[in-house]
Amino acid sequence: MKAHIAHRLTGVAAVLIASLLLAACGGGGAVQTIIVEGTPIVVTPTPAPLIFNSADPTTFTLVTIGEPDTFDPAWNYETAGGEILQNTYETLVFFEREKPNVFIPQLASEWTLSDDGLTYTFTIREGVTFHSGSALTPEDVVYTFQRGLLQGGTWSPQFLLTEPLFGVGISDIAELVDPTGTLDDDVAGLAAADPAALLAACERVQQVIVDNGDGTVSFHLAQPWGPFLDTIA
Protein backbone atom coordinates (compact mmCIF):
# COMPACT_ATOMS: atom_id res chain seq x y z
CA MET A 1 0.00 0.00 0.00
CA LYS A 2 2.83 2.42 0.86
CA ALA A 3 4.53 1.64 -2.42
CA HIS A 4 1.29 2.33 -4.26
CA ILE A 5 0.88 5.69 -2.52
CA ALA A 6 4.50 6.62 -3.25
CA HIS A 7 3.97 5.73 -6.91
CA ARG A 8 0.91 7.98 -7.05
CA LEU A 9 2.80 10.84 -5.40
CA THR A 10 5.60 10.46 -7.93
CA GLY A 11 3.03 10.62 -10.70
CA VAL A 12 1.55 13.81 -9.23
CA ALA A 13 5.03 15.34 -9.01
CA ALA A 14 5.68 14.43 -12.65
CA VAL A 15 2.43 16.09 -13.71
CA LEU A 16 3.35 19.18 -11.68
CA ILE A 17 6.77 19.41 -13.30
CA ALA A 18 5.30 18.90 -16.77
CA SER A 19 2.73 21.64 -16.15
CA LEU A 20 5.39 24.10 -15.02
CA LEU A 21 7.61 23.26 -17.99
CA LEU A 22 4.72 23.75 -20.38
CA ALA A 23 3.96 27.08 -18.78
CA ALA A 24 7.60 28.09 -19.09
CA CYS A 25 7.59 27.17 -22.79
CA GLY A 26 5.02 29.87 -23.38
CA GLY A 27 7.77 32.49 -23.35
CA GLY A 28 8.32 35.39 -20.98
CA GLY A 29 8.02 35.23 -17.21
CA ALA A 30 10.70 34.84 -14.59
CA VAL A 31 12.92 31.95 -13.58
CA GLN A 32 11.20 29.83 -10.94
CA THR A 33 12.56 27.40 -8.40
CA ILE A 34 10.23 24.68 -7.16
CA ILE A 35 10.74 21.95 -4.59
CA VAL A 36 9.69 18.43 -5.56
CA GLU A 37 10.16 15.72 -2.93
CA GLY A 38 12.85 17.83 -1.27
CA THR A 39 14.77 18.52 -4.50
CA PRO A 40 14.95 22.09 -5.87
CA ILE A 41 14.23 22.31 -9.60
CA VAL A 42 14.88 25.46 -11.64
CA VAL A 43 12.34 26.18 -14.37
CA THR A 44 13.60 28.66 -16.97
CA PRO A 45 11.09 30.21 -19.39
CA THR A 46 11.79 29.68 -23.08
CA PRO A 47 12.65 32.99 -24.80
CA ALA A 48 10.08 34.32 -27.22
CA PRO A 49 10.86 33.33 -30.85
CA LEU A 50 12.59 35.84 -33.07
CA ILE A 51 10.37 37.47 -35.68
CA PHE A 52 11.54 37.58 -39.29
CA ASN A 53 12.51 41.09 -40.29
CA SER A 54 10.55 41.70 -43.47
CA ALA A 55 12.27 45.06 -43.85
CA ASP A 56 15.59 43.27 -44.48
CA PRO A 57 14.87 40.29 -46.77
CA THR A 58 18.55 40.05 -47.75
CA THR A 59 19.60 38.53 -44.42
CA PHE A 60 18.91 34.91 -43.51
CA THR A 61 19.76 33.66 -40.03
CA LEU A 62 20.16 29.93 -39.49
CA VAL A 63 20.25 28.45 -35.99
CA THR A 64 22.13 25.15 -36.04
CA ILE A 65 24.13 22.89 -33.76
CA GLY A 66 27.34 23.16 -35.78
CA GLU A 67 28.96 22.67 -39.16
CA PRO A 68 28.67 19.42 -41.18
CA ASP A 69 31.58 17.00 -40.90
CA THR A 70 31.13 15.95 -44.53
CA PHE A 71 28.63 16.05 -47.37
CA ASP A 72 29.43 12.51 -48.46
CA PRO A 73 26.29 10.45 -47.64
CA ALA A 74 28.45 7.34 -47.22
CA TRP A 75 30.33 9.01 -44.36
CA ASN A 76 28.02 11.55 -42.80
CA TYR A 77 26.67 10.42 -39.43
CA GLU A 78 25.81 13.64 -37.61
CA THR A 79 22.83 15.98 -37.55
CA ALA A 80 24.22 19.15 -39.14
CA GLY A 81 25.24 17.35 -42.32
CA GLY A 82 22.24 15.06 -42.28
CA GLU A 83 19.84 18.01 -42.36
CA ILE A 84 21.42 19.18 -45.61
CA LEU A 85 21.79 15.73 -47.17
CA GLN A 86 18.12 14.92 -46.61
CA ASN A 87 17.27 17.99 -48.65
CA THR A 88 19.82 17.17 -51.36
CA TYR A 89 19.63 13.42 -51.95
CA GLU A 90 16.71 11.04 -52.34
CA THR A 91 16.40 7.50 -51.05
CA LEU A 92 14.72 4.44 -52.56
CA VAL A 93 11.87 4.69 -50.07
CA PHE A 94 10.90 7.16 -47.37
CA PHE A 95 8.69 7.37 -44.30
CA GLU A 96 5.05 8.30 -44.70
CA ARG A 97 5.19 11.51 -42.71
CA GLU A 98 5.14 10.75 -38.96
CA LYS A 99 4.59 6.99 -39.35
CA PRO A 100 7.86 5.19 -38.54
CA ASN A 101 6.74 1.83 -39.94
CA VAL A 102 4.94 2.90 -43.13
CA PHE A 103 6.99 3.56 -46.26
CA ILE A 104 6.24 5.27 -49.54
CA PRO A 105 8.01 5.00 -52.92
CA GLN A 106 10.66 7.53 -53.78
CA LEU A 107 13.45 6.56 -56.22
CA ALA A 108 11.96 3.07 -56.17
CA SER A 109 8.45 2.94 -57.61
CA GLU A 110 7.68 -0.36 -55.87
CA TRP A 111 9.39 -3.24 -54.08
CA THR A 112 8.90 -6.84 -53.03
CA LEU A 113 10.24 -9.10 -50.27
CA SER A 114 10.87 -12.77 -50.86
CA ASP A 115 8.94 -15.34 -48.82
CA ASP A 116 12.05 -16.25 -46.81
CA GLY A 117 12.61 -12.58 -45.89
CA LEU A 118 16.09 -12.54 -47.42
CA THR A 119 15.72 -10.64 -50.69
CA TYR A 120 14.36 -7.14 -51.23
CA THR A 121 13.85 -6.23 -54.89
CA PHE A 122 13.24 -2.59 -55.87
CA THR A 123 11.90 -1.35 -59.19
CA ILE A 124 13.86 1.81 -59.98
CA ARG A 125 11.69 4.71 -61.04
CA GLU A 126 12.06 5.82 -64.66
CA GLY A 127 12.39 9.45 -65.73
CA VAL A 128 14.51 10.56 -62.76
CA THR A 129 17.50 12.73 -63.65
CA PHE A 130 20.53 14.02 -61.81
CA HIS A 131 21.25 17.74 -61.69
CA SER A 132 23.57 17.18 -64.64
CA GLY A 133 20.60 15.97 -66.68
CA SER A 134 21.76 12.35 -66.97
CA ALA A 135 19.17 9.68 -66.21
CA LEU A 136 19.16 7.62 -63.02
CA THR A 137 19.74 3.91 -63.73
CA PRO A 138 19.67 0.76 -61.59
CA GLU A 139 23.44 0.63 -62.07
CA ASP A 140 23.73 4.02 -60.33
CA VAL A 141 21.75 2.68 -57.37
CA VAL A 142 23.92 -0.43 -57.09
CA TYR A 143 27.12 1.61 -57.36
CA THR A 144 25.99 4.01 -54.65
CA PHE A 145 25.32 1.28 -52.10
CA GLN A 146 28.42 -0.76 -53.02
CA ARG A 147 30.62 2.33 -52.82
CA GLY A 148 29.19 3.22 -49.42
CA LEU A 149 29.90 -0.20 -47.99
CA LEU A 150 33.42 -0.37 -49.41
CA GLN A 151 34.51 3.03 -48.12
CA GLY A 152 32.56 3.28 -44.86
CA GLY A 153 33.85 2.33 -41.43
CA THR A 154 32.49 1.77 -37.94
CA TRP A 155 32.30 5.56 -37.47
CA SER A 156 30.04 5.92 -40.52
CA PRO A 157 26.38 4.89 -40.95
CA GLN A 158 27.46 1.96 -43.14
CA PHE A 159 27.50 -0.44 -40.19
CA LEU A 160 23.70 -0.21 -40.32
CA LEU A 161 23.91 -2.13 -43.61
CA THR A 162 26.85 -4.47 -42.99
CA GLU A 163 24.99 -6.50 -40.38
CA PRO A 164 21.84 -7.22 -42.41
CA LEU A 165 23.87 -7.94 -45.55
CA PHE A 166 26.80 -9.89 -44.10
CA GLY A 167 25.72 -11.14 -40.69
CA VAL A 168 25.19 -10.02 -37.11
CA GLY A 169 28.40 -8.72 -35.54
CA ILE A 170 30.00 -7.49 -38.77
CA SER A 171 30.30 -3.75 -38.17
CA ASP A 172 32.94 -2.90 -40.75
CA ILE A 173 33.56 -4.07 -44.30
CA ALA A 174 37.18 -4.71 -43.22
CA GLU A 175 35.90 -7.70 -41.25
CA LEU A 176 35.24 -9.46 -44.55
CA VAL A 177 39.01 -9.27 -45.07
CA ASP A 178 40.02 -10.01 -41.46
CA PRO A 179 37.18 -11.40 -39.28
CA THR A 180 39.13 -10.59 -36.10
CA GLY A 181 38.33 -6.90 -36.51
CA THR A 182 42.00 -5.91 -36.39
CA LEU A 183 41.65 -3.90 -39.60
CA ASP A 184 38.51 -2.00 -38.55
CA ASP A 185 38.95 1.66 -39.54
CA ASP A 186 42.61 0.95 -40.39
CA VAL A 187 42.94 2.39 -43.91
CA ALA A 188 46.68 1.76 -44.17
CA GLY A 189 46.40 -1.76 -42.82
CA LEU A 190 43.55 -2.58 -45.17
CA ALA A 191 45.52 -1.29 -48.16
CA ALA A 192 48.38 -3.58 -47.20
CA ALA A 193 46.17 -6.65 -46.78
CA ASP A 194 46.33 -9.73 -49.01
CA PRO A 195 45.06 -8.67 -52.47
CA ALA A 196 43.16 -11.93 -52.81
CA ALA A 197 41.28 -11.23 -49.56
CA LEU A 198 40.48 -7.70 -50.72
CA LEU A 199 39.16 -8.99 -54.04
CA ALA A 200 37.03 -11.59 -52.26
CA ALA A 201 35.51 -8.89 -50.03
CA CYS A 202 34.74 -6.73 -53.06
CA GLU A 203 33.13 -9.66 -54.87
CA ARG A 204 30.99 -10.44 -51.85
CA VAL A 205 29.70 -6.87 -51.83
CA GLN A 206 28.85 -7.23 -55.51
CA GLN A 207 26.95 -10.44 -54.75
CA VAL A 208 24.63 -8.96 -52.12
CA ILE A 209 23.61 -5.82 -54.07
CA VAL A 210 22.75 -6.68 -57.66
CA ASP A 211 21.50 -4.95 -60.81
CA ASN A 212 19.11 -7.55 -62.22
CA GLY A 213 19.17 -6.08 -65.72
CA ASP A 214 15.40 -5.60 -65.87
CA GLY A 215 15.08 -2.22 -64.17
CA THR A 216 15.26 -3.69 -60.68
CA VAL A 217 17.89 -3.89 -57.94
CA SER A 218 18.03 -6.66 -55.34
CA PHE A 219 19.54 -6.74 -51.85
CA HIS A 220 20.35 -10.24 -50.62
CA LEU A 221 20.39 -10.30 -46.82
CA ALA A 222 22.33 -12.70 -44.60
CA GLN A 223 19.25 -13.11 -42.40
CA PRO A 224 15.75 -11.58 -42.22
CA TRP A 225 16.11 -8.02 -40.98
CA GLY A 226 13.02 -6.20 -39.75
CA PRO A 227 14.39 -2.63 -39.85
CA PHE A 228 15.93 -2.90 -43.33
CA LEU A 229 13.49 -0.46 -44.96
CA ASP A 230 13.91 1.92 -42.01
CA THR A 231 17.66 1.82 -42.57
CA ILE A 232 17.66 2.69 -46.26
CA ALA A 233 14.95 5.31 -45.71
ZADO-1210 file (C-alpha; in nm, 4 decimals, padded with zeros to 6 digits):
<atoms>
<atom x="00.0000" y="00.0000" z="00.0000" code="MET" pos="1"/>
<atom x="00.2826" y="00.2420" z="00.0859" code="LYS" pos="2"/>
<atom x="00.4530" y="00.1636" z="-00.2419" code="ALA" pos="3"/>
<atom x="00.1293" y="00.2332" z="-00.4262" code="HIS" pos="4"/>
<atom x="00.0885" y="00.5694" z="-00.2523" code="ILE" pos="5"/>
<atom x="00.4505" y="00.6623" z="-00.3247" code="ALA" pos="6"/>
<atom x="00.3973" y="00.5733" z="-00.6915" code="HIS" pos="7"/>
<atom x="00.0909" y="00.7981" z="-00.7052" code="ARG" pos="8"/>
<atom x="00.2796" y="01.0837" z="-00.5396" code="LEU" pos="9"/>
<atom x="00.5604" y="01.0461" z="-00.7933" code="THR" pos="10"/>
<atom x="00.3032" y="01.0624" z="-01.0695" code="GLY" pos="11"/>
<atom x="00.1549" y="01.3807" z="-00.9232" code="VAL" pos="12"/>
<atom x="00.5028" y="01.5339" z="-00.9008" code="ALA" pos="13"/>
<atom x="00.5678" y="01.4430" z="-01.2646" code="ALA" pos="14"/>
<atom x="00.2427" y="01.6088" z="-01.3707" code="VAL" pos="15"/>
<atom x="00.3350" y="01.9183" z="-01.1677" code="LEU" pos="16"/>
<atom x="00.6770" y="01.9414" z="-01.3301" code="ILE" pos="17"/>
<atom x="00.5301" y="01.8899" z="-01.6772" code="ALA" pos="18"/>
<atom x="00.2733" y="02.1636" z="-01.6145" code="SER" pos="19"/>
<atom x="00.5386" y="02.4096" z="-01.5025" code="LEU" pos="20"/>
<atom x="00.7609" y="02.3264" z="-01.7989" code="LEU" pos="21"/>
<atom x="00.4723" y="02.3747" z="-02.0385" code="LEU" pos="22"/>
<atom x="00.3963" y="02.7082" z="-01.8775" code="ALA" pos="23"/>
<atom x="00.7595" y="02.8087" z="-01.9090" code="ALA" pos="24"/>
<atom x="00.7586" y="02.7173" z="-02.2792" code="CYS" pos="25"/>
<atom x="00.5024" y="02.9869" z="-02.3380" code="GLY" pos="26"/>
<atom x="00.7770" y="03.2492" z="-02.3354" code="GLY" pos="27"/>
<atom x="00.8319" y="03.5389" z="-02.0979" code="GLY" pos="28"/>
<atom x="00.8019" y="03.5228" z="-01.7208" code="GLY" pos="29"/>
<atom x="01.0699" y="03.4841" z="-01.4587" code="ALA" pos="30"/>
<atom x="01.2922" y="03.1951" z="-01.3585" code="VAL" pos="31"/>
<atom x="01.1203" y="02.9831" z="-01.0942" code="GLN" pos="32"/>
<atom x="01.2563" y="02.7397" z="-00.8404" code="THR" pos="33"/>
<atom x="01.0234" y="02.4684" z="-00.7165" code="ILE" pos="34"/>
<atom x="01.0737" y="02.1954" z="-00.4589" code="ILE" pos="35"/>
<atom x="00.9692" y="01.8433" z="-00.5564" code="VAL" pos="36"/>
<atom x="01.0160" y="01.5724" z="-00.2928" code="GLU" pos="37"/>
<atom x="01.2850" y="01.7835" z="-00.1269" code="GLY" pos="38"/>
<atom x="01.4768" y="01.8516" z="-00.4502" code="THR" pos="39"/>
<atom x="01.4953" y="02.2093" z="-00.5870" code="PRO" pos="40"/>
<atom x="01.4227" y="02.2312" z="-00.9596" code="ILE" pos="41"/>
<atom x="01.4879" y="02.5460" z="-01.1640" code="VAL" pos="42"/>
<atom x="01.2338" y="02.6183" z="-01.4367" code="VAL" pos="43"/>
<atom x="01.3596" y="02.8657" z="-01.6971" code="THR" pos="44"/>
<atom x="01.1089" y="03.0212" z="-01.9388" code="PRO" pos="45"/>
<atom x="01.1795" y="02.9677" z="-02.3080" code="THR" pos="46"/>
<atom x="01.2651" y="03.2991" z="-02.4801" code="PRO" pos="47"/>
<atom x="01.0076" y="03.4321" z="-02.7220" code="ALA" pos="48"/>
<atom x="01.0862" y="03.3334" z="-03.0845" code="PRO" pos="49"/>
<atom x="01.2592" y="03.5844" z="-03.3073" code="LEU" pos="50"/>
<atom x="01.0372" y="03.7474" z="-03.5679" code="ILE" pos="51"/>
<atom x="01.1536" y="03.7579" z="-03.9293" code="PHE" pos="52"/>
<atom x="01.2508" y="04.1090" z="-04.0285" code="ASN" pos="53"/>
<atom x="01.0547" y="04.1698" z="-04.3470" code="SER" pos="54"/>
<atom x="01.2267" y="04.5055" z="-04.3846" code="ALA" pos="55"/>
<atom x="01.5587" y="04.3272" z="-04.4481" code="ASP" pos="56"/>
<atom x="01.4869" y="04.0293" z="-04.6773" code="PRO" pos="57"/>
<atom x="01.8545" y="04.0046" z="-04.7750" code="THR" pos="58"/>
<atom x="01.9599" y="03.8527" z="-04.4421" code="THR" pos="59"/>
<atom x="01.8914" y="03.4914" z="-04.3510" code="PHE" pos="60"/>
<atom x="01.9756" y="03.3662" z="-04.0030" code="THR" pos="61"/>
<atom x="02.0163" y="02.9929" z="-03.9486" code="LEU" pos="62"/>
<atom x="02.0249" y="02.8453" z="-03.5987" code="VAL" pos="63"/>
<atom x="02.2125" y="02.5155" z="-03.6035" code="THR" pos="64"/>
<atom x="02.4131" y="02.2890" z="-03.3758" code="ILE" pos="65"/>
<atom x="02.7344" y="02.3160" z="-03.5776" code="GLY" pos="66"/>
<atom x="02.8959" y="02.2672" z="-03.9157" code="GLU" pos="67"/>
<atom x="02.8669" y="01.9425" z="-04.1178" code="PRO" pos="68"/>
<atom x="03.1577" y="01.7003" z="-04.0900" code="ASP" pos="69"/>
<atom x="03.1129" y="01.5949" z="-04.4533" code="THR" pos="70"/>
<atom x="02.8630" y="01.6054" z="-04.7373" code="PHE" pos="71"/>
<atom x="02.9425" y="01.2506" z="-04.8460" code="ASP" pos="72"/>
<atom x="02.6295" y="01.0448" z="-04.7636" code="PRO" pos="73"/>
<atom x="02.8447" y="00.7340" z="-04.7217" code="ALA" pos="74"/>
<atom x="03.0329" y="00.9005" z="-04.4359" code="TRP" pos="75"/>
<atom x="02.8019" y="01.1549" z="-04.2800" code="ASN" pos="76"/>
<atom x="02.6670" y="01.0420" z="-03.9431" code="TYR" pos="77"/>
<atom x="02.5808" y="01.3642" z="-03.7613" code="GLU" pos="78"/>
<atom x="02.2832" y="01.5981" z="-03.7553" code="THR" pos="79"/>
<atom x="02.4220" y="01.9153" z="-03.9136" code="ALA" pos="80"/>
<atom x="02.5244" y="01.7354" z="-04.2321" code="GLY" pos="81"/>
<atom x="02.2237" y="01.5059" z="-04.2280" code="GLY" pos="82"/>
<atom x="01.9840" y="01.8006" z="-04.2361" code="GLU" pos="83"/>
<atom x="02.1419" y="01.9181" z="-04.5615" code="ILE" pos="84"/>
<atom x="02.1788" y="01.5729" z="-04.7173" code="LEU" pos="85"/>
<atom x="01.8120" y="01.4921" z="-04.6608" code="GLN" pos="86"/>
<atom x="01.7271" y="01.7994" z="-04.8650" code="ASN" pos="87"/>
<atom x="01.9819" y="01.7168" z="-05.1363" code="THR" pos="88"/>
<atom x="01.9632" y="01.3422" z="-05.1949" code="TYR" pos="89"/>
<atom x="01.6714" y="01.1044" z="-05.2340" code="GLU" pos="90"/>
<atom x="01.6404" y="00.7497" z="-05.1051" code="THR" pos="91"/>
<atom x="01.4718" y="00.4444" z="-05.2561" code="LEU" pos="92"/>
<atom x="01.1873" y="00.4686" z="-05.0067" code="VAL" pos="93"/>
<atom x="01.0904" y="00.7160" z="-04.7371" code="PHE" pos="94"/>
<atom x="00.8689" y="00.7370" z="-04.4303" code="PHE" pos="95"/>
<atom x="00.5046" y="00.8302" z="-04.4702" code="GLU" pos="96"/>
<atom x="00.5190" y="01.1505" z="-04.2712" code="ARG" pos="97"/>
<atom x="00.5143" y="01.0747" z="-03.8965" code="GLU" pos="98"/>
<atom x="00.4588" y="00.6994" z="-03.9346" code="LYS" pos="99"/>
<atom x="00.7863" y="00.5193" z="-03.8544" code="PRO" pos="100"/>
<atom x="00.6742" y="00.1835" z="-03.9939" code="ASN" pos="101"/>
<atom x="00.4938" y="00.2896" z="-04.3128" code="VAL" pos="102"/>
<atom x="00.6992" y="00.3562" z="-04.6256" code="PHE" pos="103"/>
<atom x="00.6242" y="00.5274" z="-04.9541" code="ILE" pos="104"/>
<atom x="00.8008" y="00.5005" z="-05.2916" code="PRO" pos="105"/>
<atom x="01.0664" y="00.7527" z="-05.3781" code="GLN" pos="106"/>
<atom x="01.3447" y="00.6557" z="-05.6215" code="LEU" pos="107"/>
<atom x="01.1956" y="00.3070" z="-05.6168" code="ALA" pos="108"/>
<atom x="00.8452" y="00.2935" z="-05.7614" code="SER" pos="109"/>
<atom x="00.7682" y="-00.0363" z="-05.5868" code="GLU" pos="110"/>
<atom x="00.9389" y="-00.3240" z="-05.4079" code="TRP" pos="111"/>
<atom x="00.8897" y="-00.6840" z="-05.3028" code="THR" pos="112"/>
<atom x="01.0244" y="-00.9096" z="-05.0270" code="LEU" pos="113"/>
<atom x="01.0870" y="-01.2773" z="-05.0863" code="SER" pos="114"/>
<atom x="00.8939" y="-01.5339" z="-04.8824" code="ASP" pos="115"/>
<atom x="01.2048" y="-01.6249" z="-04.6810" code="ASP" pos="116"/>
<atom x="01.2614" y="-01.2581" z="-04.5894" code="GLY" pos="117"/>
<atom x="01.6087" y="-01.2543" z="-04.7420" code="LEU" pos="118"/>
<atom x="01.5723" y="-01.0645" z="-05.0692" code="THR" pos="119"/>
<atom x="01.4357" y="-00.7139" z="-05.1225" code="TYR" pos="120"/>
<atom x="01.3853" y="-00.6225" z="-05.4890" code="THR" pos="121"/>
<atom x="01.3241" y="-00.2592" z="-05.5869" code="PHE" pos="122"/>
<atom x="01.1904" y="-00.1352" z="-05.9190" code="THR" pos="123"/>
<atom x="01.3862" y="00.1809" z="-05.9977" code="ILE" pos="124"/>
<atom x="01.1687" y="00.4708" z="-06.1039" code="ARG" pos="125"/>
<atom x="01.2055" y="00.5815" z="-06.4663" code="GLU" pos="126"/>
<atom x="01.2388" y="00.9445" z="-06.5733" code="GLY" pos="127"/>
<atom x="01.4506" y="01.0562" z="-06.2759" code="VAL" pos="128"/>
<atom x="01.7496" y="01.2727" z="-06.3654" code="THR" pos="129"/>
<atom x="02.0527" y="01.4017" z="-06.1811" code="PHE" pos="130"/>
<atom x="02.1250" y="01.7735" z="-06.1686" code="HIS" pos="131"/>
<atom x="02.3570" y="01.7181" z="-06.4644" code="SER" pos="132"/>
<atom x="02.0604" y="01.5967" z="-06.6677" code="GLY" pos="133"/>
<atom x="02.1760" y="01.2350" z="-06.6967" code="SER" pos="134"/>
<atom x="01.9173" y="00.9678" z="-06.6209" code="ALA" pos="135"/>
<atom x="01.9161" y="00.7620" z="-06.3019" code="LEU" pos="136"/>
<atom x="01.9737" y="00.3913" z="-06.3731" code="THR" pos="137"/>
<atom x="01.9669" y="00.0762" z="-06.1594" code="PRO" pos="138"/>
<atom x="02.3437" y="00.0631" z="-06.2068" code="GLU" pos="139"/>
<atom x="02.3728" y="00.4018" z="-06.0331" code="ASP" pos="140"/>
<atom x="02.1753" y="00.2683" z="-05.7365" code="VAL" pos="141"/>
<atom x="02.3916" y="-00.0433" z="-05.7090" code="VAL" pos="142"/>
<atom x="02.7124" y="00.1606" z="-05.7361" code="TYR" pos="143"/>
<atom x="02.5986" y="00.4013" z="-05.4648" code="THR" pos="144"/>
<atom x="02.5317" y="00.1276" z="-05.2102" code="PHE" pos="145"/>
<atom x="02.8416" y="-00.0757" z="-05.3016" code="GLN" pos="146"/>
<atom x="03.0621" y="00.2333" z="-05.2819" code="ARG" pos="147"/>
<atom x="02.9194" y="00.3223" z="-04.9416" code="GLY" pos="148"/>
<atom x="02.9903" y="-00.0200" z="-04.7988" code="LEU" pos="149"/>
<atom x="03.3419" y="-00.0368" z="-04.9406" code="LEU" pos="150"/>
<atom x="03.4510" y="00.3035" z="-04.8121" code="GLN" pos="151"/>
<atom x="03.2561" y="00.3279" z="-04.4862" code="GLY" pos="152"/>
<atom x="03.3848" y="00.2325" z="-04.1435" code="GLY" pos="153"/>
<atom x="03.2493" y="00.1769" z="-03.7936" code="THR" pos="154"/>
<atom x="03.2298" y="00.5559" z="-03.7467" code="TRP" pos="155"/>
<atom x="03.0044" y="00.5921" z="-04.0522" code="SER" pos="156"/>
<atom x="02.6380" y="00.4886" z="-04.0949" code="PRO" pos="157"/>
<atom x="02.7456" y="00.1964" z="-04.3142" code="GLN" pos="158"/>
<atom x="02.7503" y="-00.0442" z="-04.0190" code="PHE" pos="159"/>
<atom x="02.3702" y="-00.0211" z="-04.0321" code="LEU" pos="160"/>
<atom x="02.3914" y="-00.2131" z="-04.3607" code="LEU" pos="161"/>
<atom x="02.6854" y="-00.4471" z="-04.2992" code="THR" pos="162"/>
<atom x="02.4990" y="-00.6504" z="-04.0378" code="GLU" pos="163"/>
<atom x="02.1839" y="-00.7217" z="-04.2411" code="PRO" pos="164"/>
<atom x="02.3866" y="-00.7937" z="-04.5548" code="LEU" pos="165"/>
<atom x="02.6804" y="-00.9893" z="-04.4102" code="PHE" pos="166"/>
<atom x="02.5719" y="-01.1137" z="-04.0694" code="GLY" pos="167"/>
<atom x="02.5191" y="-01.0021" z="-03.7109" code="VAL" pos="168"/>
<atom x="02.8395" y="-00.8719" z="-03.5539" code="GLY" pos="169"/>
<atom x="02.9998" y="-00.7487" z="-03.8772" code="ILE" pos="170"/>
<atom x="03.0297" y="-00.3754" z="-03.8174" code="SER" pos="171"/>
<atom x="03.2941" y="-00.2896" z="-04.0751" code="ASP" pos="172"/>
<atom x="03.3561" y="-00.4072" z="-04.4301" code="ILE" pos="173"/>
<atom x="03.7177" y="-00.4714" z="-04.3222" code="ALA" pos="174"/>
<atom x="03.5899" y="-00.7700" z="-04.1246" code="GLU" pos="175"/>
<atom x="03.5242" y="-00.9458" z="-04.4550" code="LEU" pos="176"/>
<atom x="03.9011" y="-00.9268" z="-04.5069" code="VAL" pos="177"/>
<atom x="04.0022" y="-01.0008" z="-04.1464" code="ASP" pos="178"/>
<atom x="03.7180" y="-01.1402" z="-03.9276" code="PRO" pos="179"/>
<atom x="03.9127" y="-01.0593" z="-03.6096" code="THR" pos="180"/>
<atom x="03.8333" y="-00.6897" z="-03.6515" code="GLY" pos="181"/>
<atom x="04.2001" y="-00.5911" z="-03.6391" code="THR" pos="182"/>
<atom x="04.1648" y="-00.3901" z="-03.9601" code="LEU" pos="183"/>
<atom x="03.8514" y="-00.2004" z="-03.8549" code="ASP" pos="184"/>
<atom x="03.8947" y="00.1660" z="-03.9539" code="ASP" pos="185"/>
<atom x="04.2612" y="00.0951" z="-04.0394" code="ASP" pos="186"/>
<atom x="04.2939" y="00.2388" z="-04.3908" code="VAL" pos="187"/>
<atom x="04.6675" y="00.1763" z="-04.4174" code="ALA" pos="188"/>
<atom x="04.6402" y="-00.1763" z="-04.2823" code="GLY" pos="189"/>
<atom x="04.3555" y="-00.2577" z="-04.5169" code="LEU" pos="190"/>
<atom x="04.5525" y="-00.1287" z="-04.8162" code="ALA" pos="191"/>
<atom x="04.8383" y="-00.3581" z="-04.7196" code="ALA" pos="192"/>
<atom x="04.6169" y="-00.6650" z="-04.6780" code="ALA" pos="193"/>
<atom x="04.6331" y="-00.9725" z="-04.9007" code="ASP" pos="194"/>
<atom x="04.5061" y="-00.8666" z="-05.2473" code="PRO" pos="195"/>
<atom x="04.3156" y="-01.1928" z="-05.2811" code="ALA" pos="196"/>
<atom x="04.1275" y="-01.1228" z="-04.9563" code="ALA" pos="197"/>
<atom x="04.0480" y="-00.7696" z="-05.0723" code="LEU" pos="198"/>
<atom x="03.9156" y="-00.8987" z="-05.4038" code="LEU" pos="199"/>
<atom x="03.7031" y="-01.1591" z="-05.2264" code="ALA" pos="200"/>
<atom x="03.5509" y="-00.8891" z="-05.0035" code="ALA" pos="201"/>
<atom x="03.4737" y="-00.6733" z="-05.3056" code="CYS" pos="202"/>
<atom x="03.3130" y="-00.9659" z="-05.4873" code="GLU" pos="203"/>
<atom x="03.0993" y="-01.0442" z="-05.1847" code="ARG" pos="204"/>
<atom x="02.9697" y="-00.6865" z="-05.1830" code="VAL" pos="205"/>
<atom x="02.8854" y="-00.7231" z="-05.5508" code="GLN" pos="206"/>
<atom x="02.6954" y="-01.0439" z="-05.4755" code="GLN" pos="207"/>
<atom x="02.4634" y="-00.8963" z="-05.2124" code="VAL" pos="208"/>
<atom x="02.3614" y="-00.5820" z="-05.4073" code="ILE" pos="209"/>
<atom x="02.2745" y="-00.6682" z="-05.7663" code="VAL" pos="210"/>
<atom x="02.1496" y="-00.4951" z="-06.0807" code="ASP" pos="211"/>
<atom x="01.9111" y="-00.7553" z="-06.2221" code="ASN" pos="212"/>
<atom x="01.9169" y="-00.6082" z="-06.5719" code="GLY" pos="213"/>
<atom x="01.5402" y="-00.5601" z="-06.5868" code="ASP" pos="214"/>
<atom x="01.5084" y="-00.2220" z="-06.4171" code="GLY" pos="215"/>
<atom x="01.5263" y="-00.3694" z="-06.0680" code="THR" pos="216"/>
<atom x="01.7893" y="-00.3894" z="-05.7944" code="VAL" pos="217"/>
<atom x="01.8033" y="-00.6665" z="-05.5339" code="SER" pos="218"/>
<atom x="01.9537" y="-00.6739" z="-05.1851" code="PHE" pos="219"/>
<atom x="02.0348" y="-01.0245" z="-05.0617" code="HIS" pos="220"/>
<atom x="02.0386" y="-01.0300" z="-04.6818" code="LEU" pos="221"/>
<atom x="02.2330" y="-01.2695" z="-04.4604" code="ALA" pos="222"/>
<atom x="01.9252" y="-01.3115" z="-04.2401" code="GLN" pos="223"/>
<atom x="01.5751" y="-01.1585" z="-04.2220" code="PRO" pos="224"/>
<atom x="01.6108" y="-00.8024" z="-04.0977" code="TRP" pos="225"/>
<atom x="01.3019" y="-00.6205" z="-03.9751" code="GLY" pos="226"/>
<atom x="01.4391" y="-00.2629" z="-03.9847" code="PRO" pos="227"/>
<atom x="01.5933" y="-00.2898" z="-04.3328" code="PHE" pos="228"/>
<atom x="01.3488" y="-00.0461" z="-04.4958" code="LEU" pos="229"/>
<atom x="01.3908" y="00.1921" z="-04.2012" code="ASP" pos="230"/>
<atom x="01.7663" y="00.1821" z="-04.2570" code="THR" pos="231"/>
<atom x="01.7658" y="00.2686" z="-04.6265" code="ILE" pos="232"/>
<atom x="01.4951" y="00.5313" z="-04.5710" code="ALA" pos="233"/>
</atoms>
